[in-house]
């Protein structure tokens, strides 16, 4: 699919949100609740701080490089050019997010150098599955949103959106981890179906392809949704939000232990690990666009 150039930074968030909209939901926060309701509370209600991990930072860096790669002329989008972007993009990220500097202790130059080399290695995986010289993405790191069920704003950032000459859409998501087992692939597809639903509701077009690019393993996973599937998915998202609303009203977010607990930053507050959650905060009047403005999940943090 050869994409037509449009704007590289677009937002589908409406200038005026309907008065009926009471809340917003991103695929990351929806996945949190599906994974563990208590994790959703910690991140979305308590807003407990989380120190970025090396893996998350590497994902953010690789996403930043791939975004900037398409600023270059098509003939200049080479592996060497991508490699040249790694260090300056990391410097930019550290300037914008000073907490990233804490990932490497002062004087740990070998650790920082290996980190940059590992990011460059993932970019080699990208070139193994795509030739960016043949692509002109319509949108990159684009914030899209739609209102469903008259009162829920669903939104998220799309890594890349390709638009074919006939108007067909391809949603592309970069994953810096390895290709997952079936259960984890379903989680990744949940995210892309979320985006597909937004695009269908705002543009009237069901994306032809939802594409996951697993850079570590140089693998591609394509999925073709249809309107009936997205309609069922919309009902699932609305039902999920109703469950979140009920849990919030009852202040009842229970832990759901799983293997993912090993990567959780909040074990000290989790009853499963002998911890006690903080007092439930007093919720202020909701701002439907708060999370959309602040970007709750950095690119690459989930994959």
Secondary structure by P-SEA (a helix, b strand, c coil): cbbbbcccccccccccccccccccccaaaaaaaaacaaaaaacccccccccccaaaaaaaaaaaaaaaccccccccccaaaaaaaaaaaaaaaaaacccccccccccaaaaaaaaaaaaaaaaaaaaacccccccccccccbbbbbbccccccccccccbbbbcccbbbbbbbbbccccccaaaaaaaaaaaaaaaaaaaaacccccccbbbbbcccbbbbbbbbcaaaaaaaaaaaaaaaaaaaaaaaacbbbbbccccccccccccccccccccccccccccccccccccccccccccccc
